[in-house]
Amino acid sequence: MVVAKPEILTNWTSYMVASYLIKDYKLCVEIWESIDQILGTNPYEKLKKHEANELYLFMAKVYETMGEYKKGIKFVTKYTKFIVDDCRRNEQLVRMYMNNN
């Protein structure tokens, strides 16, 4: 599906979630890089705000699960303007900060 219709974000997102479920976190990061290229600098052109919110929080969760807390913190900080759920964003950051120390 990803090869046949690479412009459809739902295909990429499904592939990333499936990779997460089988614990292939490195593949999740690689898939994210493809998604990030598709989204460009303004993900709201392709996604609704709540969809972007969930996608960015999911990727932060991937970094947290990998134990890559510094990368996760950097990721959330970089994309904070697209994470509209302040409470969940802050909870994610606190967990990563606490685990990083």
C-alpha positions in Angstrom: 0.0 0.0 0.0 2.8 2.4 0.8 4.5 1.7 -2.5 1.4 1.9 -4.5 0.1 5.1 -2.9 3.0 6.8 -1.1 1.1 10.1 -1.0 -1.6 8.7 1.4 -0.5 9.4 5.0 -2.8 6.9 6.4 -0.8 4.1 4.8 2.4 5.4 6.3 0.8 5.9 9.7 -0.6 2.4 9.7 2.8 1.0 8.7 4.5 3.0 11.5 2.0 1.7 14.1 2.4 -1.9 12.9 6.2 -1.5 13.2 5.7 -0.2 16.8 3.5 -3.1 17.7 6.2 -5.6 16.5 8.8 -3.6 18.4 10.8 -2.5 15.4 11.4 1.0 16.7 14.2 1.7 14.3 11.8 1.1 11.4 9.3 3.5 13.1 11.9 6.2 13.0 12.7 5.5 9.3 9.0 5.6 8.5 8.6 8.9 10.4 11.3 10.4 8.2 9.2 9.6 5.2 6.1 11.0 6.8 8.0 14.2 7.8 9.0 14.7 4.2 5.4 14.3 3.0 4.1 16.7 5.7 6.7 19.4 5.0 6.8 22.5 7.1 3.0 22.8 7.5 1.4 19.5 8.4 -2.0 21.3 8.7 -2.1 21.3 4.9 -2.5 17.5 5.0 -3.8 16.8 8.5 -6.4 18.2 10.9 -5.0 19.6 14.1 -6.0 16.6 16.2 -4.5 14.2 13.7 -1.2 16.0 13.7 -1.3 16.1 17.5 -1.7 12.3 17.7 1.0 11.6 15.1 3.6 13.8 16.8 2.8 12.4 20.3 3.0 8.9 19.0 6.4 9.6 17.6 7.5 11.0 20.9 6.2 7.8 22.5 8.4 5.8 20.1 11.5 7.7 21.2 10.5 7.2 24.9 9.9 3.4 24.3 13.4 3.2 22.7 14.9 4.8 25.7 16.1 7.7 23.5 14.9 10.4 26.0 17.1 13.2 24.7 15.9 12.6 21.1 12.3 12.5 22.3 12.7 15.7 24.3 14.3 17.4 21.3 11.5 16.0 19.0 8.7 17.3 21.2 10.4 20.7 21.6 10.9 21.0 17.8 7.3 20.1 17.0 5.6 21.6 20.0 3.5 24.0 17.9 1.8 21.0 16.2 1.0 19.3 19.5 -2.2 21.0 20.6 -2.9 18.8 23.7 -0.7 20.7 26.2 -1.5 18.3 29.0 -0.3 15.2 27.2 2.7 17.0 25.7 3.8 18.1 29.2 3.2 14.7 30.6 5.3 13.2 27.8 8.1 15.7 28.4 8.1 15.1 32.2 8.3 11.3 31.8 11.3 11.7 29.4 13.0 14.3 31.6 12.7 12.0 34.6 13.9 8.9 32.8 16.8 10.9 31.3 18.2 11.8 34.7 
